[in-house]
Amino acid sequence: MANSLLTIDMITNECLRLAHEKAAFIGTINRQFDDSFGSSDGKIGDTLRIRLPSQYTRRQGSRVMDVQDAEEQRTQLVVATQDGVDMRFNSRELKLDLQNFSKVHLEPAMATVVSGIESDVLASMTQATWNVQGTAGSPPTTLVAPGNARARLNQNLAPKDGNRAIQMDSVTMGGLVNGVAAYFNPQTDLSKQYREGFVARTAMADYYENERTWVMSNASSVSGMTMNNVTLANGTASIAIAGGTLPTTGAVFTLAGVYSCHPETKAAYSNLQQFVVLSGSTASSFNIAPTIYLSGARKNVSTSTGANITPADVANAALTFVGSASTSYQQNLMYHKDAFTFATAELPMMSDAISCVVKTYDGISLRVWRASDIRNDEVLTRLDILYGSAAIRPQWACRITS
């Protein structure tokens, strides 16, 4: 039996349900900070400083104490992006039952909102990720590339607690599943299949199909580039270059002779440390992540023997980029839940609004605001989400290039 009139509460609840189901990426990352924004008992503005664990070096033997200062590391989560969609209905349409109303109006509206947010957040989080596995230009058809990505997360001490996932475009997913179909058997646990795009769980990760994975486009020149007599120090976050064209934001490279190391023991790994180009570049230099630490508790680069790198070791080191010049590559993403965070904040209720509702479902806060247009016998409706995202521990993520 049709409802006499669809209430704003019914519309809001249905919108939240649809947003929840379609959030393949933002539904699988850290959501613990939603309650920090817009709460009536303690508003903090639009920026939350997130404290990261301190790091230390080990003392060996019974020698004199070497007391270390605790150097707190922080990152920021800014909730300042507002997205939405605007609609109009006439009084006849509002007499539809919820199922038809949802299918005809709400589902396409929420698909548009969530798709846009997912695309923006997934792109920015991928661009903040410096670990890359796979062969640029060759989509994976075996579990070698996902396995290497898993190893990279392990090397950076990402927890092995069942909270890892992969976002992969359907073309790449199709080739991978076809190549290793035996590993993608139907799951007995269907608890994750409420979320759109879930495929299966294998190799320590939940696999999701997502057409919004970011595409990296290399600059017109990615070869013949060297450091321009750079004098590195602990905390170096930008480098000057000699030769070549400035790379694009999100491009990944290695430095000759600069190896990654275990975050705690500082022992050298066999792979070169990868770096990603960040925004804010100038004509002859660019910002990078991770920030370089040559020694001490935060040391993250090493020589092949595990020794501390000296500035002279890399003053004119060659840069080697992932992929070829003027070429684009699909960047699929493996990550632990706590590598990234996404938060929404409650938008204010308008004091002069006759029909305005703010509700939260599974960490997604949505405001539905409705007003009538008596001249045209219509109801104007706007849906709004205020959100932000941040890469908390990007070392717990790894791209799988395609």
DATABEL-V717387 format. One record per run of one state. SS is the DSSP state (helix for helix, strand for strand, loop for the rest). FROM is the first residue (numbers start at 1). TO is the last residue. If there is no record, write none. Layout:
# DATABEL-V717387
ss->SS from->FROM to->TO
ss->SS from->FROM to->TO
This chain:
# DATABEL-V717387
ss->loop from->1 to->7
ss->helix from->8 to->22
ss->loop from->23 to->25
ss->helix from->26 to->28
ss->loop from->29 to->29
ss->strand from->30 to->30
ss->loop from->31 to->33
ss->helix from->34 to->36
ss->loop from->37 to->46
ss->strand from->47 to->52
ss->loop from->53 to->72
ss->strand from->73 to->78
ss->loop from->79 to->80
ss->strand from->81 to->90
ss->loop from->91 to->92
ss->helix from->93 to->95
ss->loop from->96 to->97
ss->helix from->98 to->127
ss->loop from->128 to->131
ss->strand from->132 to->133
ss->loop from->134 to->134
ss->strand from->135 to->135
ss->loop from->136 to->137
ss->strand from->138 to->138
ss->loop from->139 to->143
ss->helix from->144 to->155
ss->loop from->156 to->163
ss->strand from->164 to->168
ss->loop from->169 to->169
ss->helix from->170 to->179
ss->loop from->180 to->180
ss->helix from->181 to->183
ss->loop from->184 to->197
ss->strand from->198 to->202
ss->loop from->203 to->204
ss->strand from->205 to->209
ss->loop from->210 to->213
ss->strand from->214 to->217
ss->loop from->218 to->225
ss->strand from->226 to->227
ss->loop from->228 to->235
ss->strand from->236 to->242
ss->loop from->243 to->251
ss->strand from->252 to->261
ss->loop from->262 to->267
ss->strand from->268 to->277
ss->loop from->278 to->284
ss->strand from->285 to->292
ss->loop from->293 to->300
ss->strand from->301 to->302
ss->loop from->303 to->310
ss->helix from->311 to->314
ss->loop from->315 to->317
ss->strand from->318 to->321
ss->loop from->322 to->327
ss->strand from->328 to->336
ss->helix from->337 to->339
ss->strand from->340 to->345
ss->loop from->346 to->354
ss->strand from->355 to->361
ss->loop from->362 to->363
ss->strand from->364 to->373
ss->loop from->374 to->377
ss->strand from->378 to->391
ss->loop from->392 to->393
ss->helix from->394 to->396
ss->strand from->397 to->401
ss->loop from->402 to->402
